[in-house]
Amino acid sequence: MSRGSFFPVAGAAFSAGLLAVVVVFAGVYTFLPGVVGGVVARSVQDWLNLQRPPEVRLRSDPPPAMLLGEFSGGRVVMEGAEFGGLRTRRVEVMLEPFEVRVLRSLREGELVPEGPISGDLRVVVSEEEISRVARLDSRVSRVDVRPGGVFVGSDVDILGNELPFAVRGGLSVREGRLVFTPGSVYIAGAPLPQRVSRRMLEGVRFVYRLEGFPEGTEITGVRTLDGRILLTGRIEGILG
C-alpha cells in the first residue's frame, strides 16, 4: 500500500475513534449527575422511609471533573419530612466533596462511591411542632419561639385561681436531647422575683430525646429563629 493511501485511512480511523470517545464522554457528562443524584435521592428516601425522594443538586468544580467521578459537593433537600420523630419543615444535607468510580458504576448499574458520602445537616422545625413536643411530658400549654430565646406559657394555681404566665428560657442540645432551660417568669408582661418564680418553674422544664435518626446522624446545636428553630449537626455515610 502506498504511503499516500495509508494516511487517509488511518486518519479516518483515528477520527472515528476520537468521535466515539467524545460521544461516550459527552454521554457521561450529560447523564452522570442525574444518575448519581438519583441514586443519592433513592438512598436517602429508603434510609428515612420517605414517601417521595428528596431533591438532589450536585456540583463539580470544574464541571469536566465529573467525567472522572469527582464532585465538589451538593445539596439534598427534603420538604415536610418526618425526621428523628419530628415533623420538620425542611431538612437539608450539604454534601462534602466525594468521588465515584465511574466505570464500575456503569458496569454494575449502581453507584459505587470511593468512600462514604457525608455532609452538614440543617433541620428546620416549626413553632407548632416544638409546642407539641413540649406538651408531651410537662405542663406547657403554648410555646412562642423568638430569635435568641423561647417563651413557654402555662398556668399556675394561686389561691384557687388559675393564672396564665410565661417563662423565658433557652433551648440547647445535650447528649442527644433537646433541652429547654427556664429563666425568668412573667405575668402580664412583668417579671416576678426569683423566690416567687421558683414554684412556677416546676413542671415547665422539658427534655425531648432526639432519636430515630439514621445511623451516623448527630445533632450538635440549636438556634431559635422567628417562629421556628434550626437544628444543626452532621450526617455520615449516606452511601458507602
Disulfide bonds with the S-S distance in Angstrom:
none
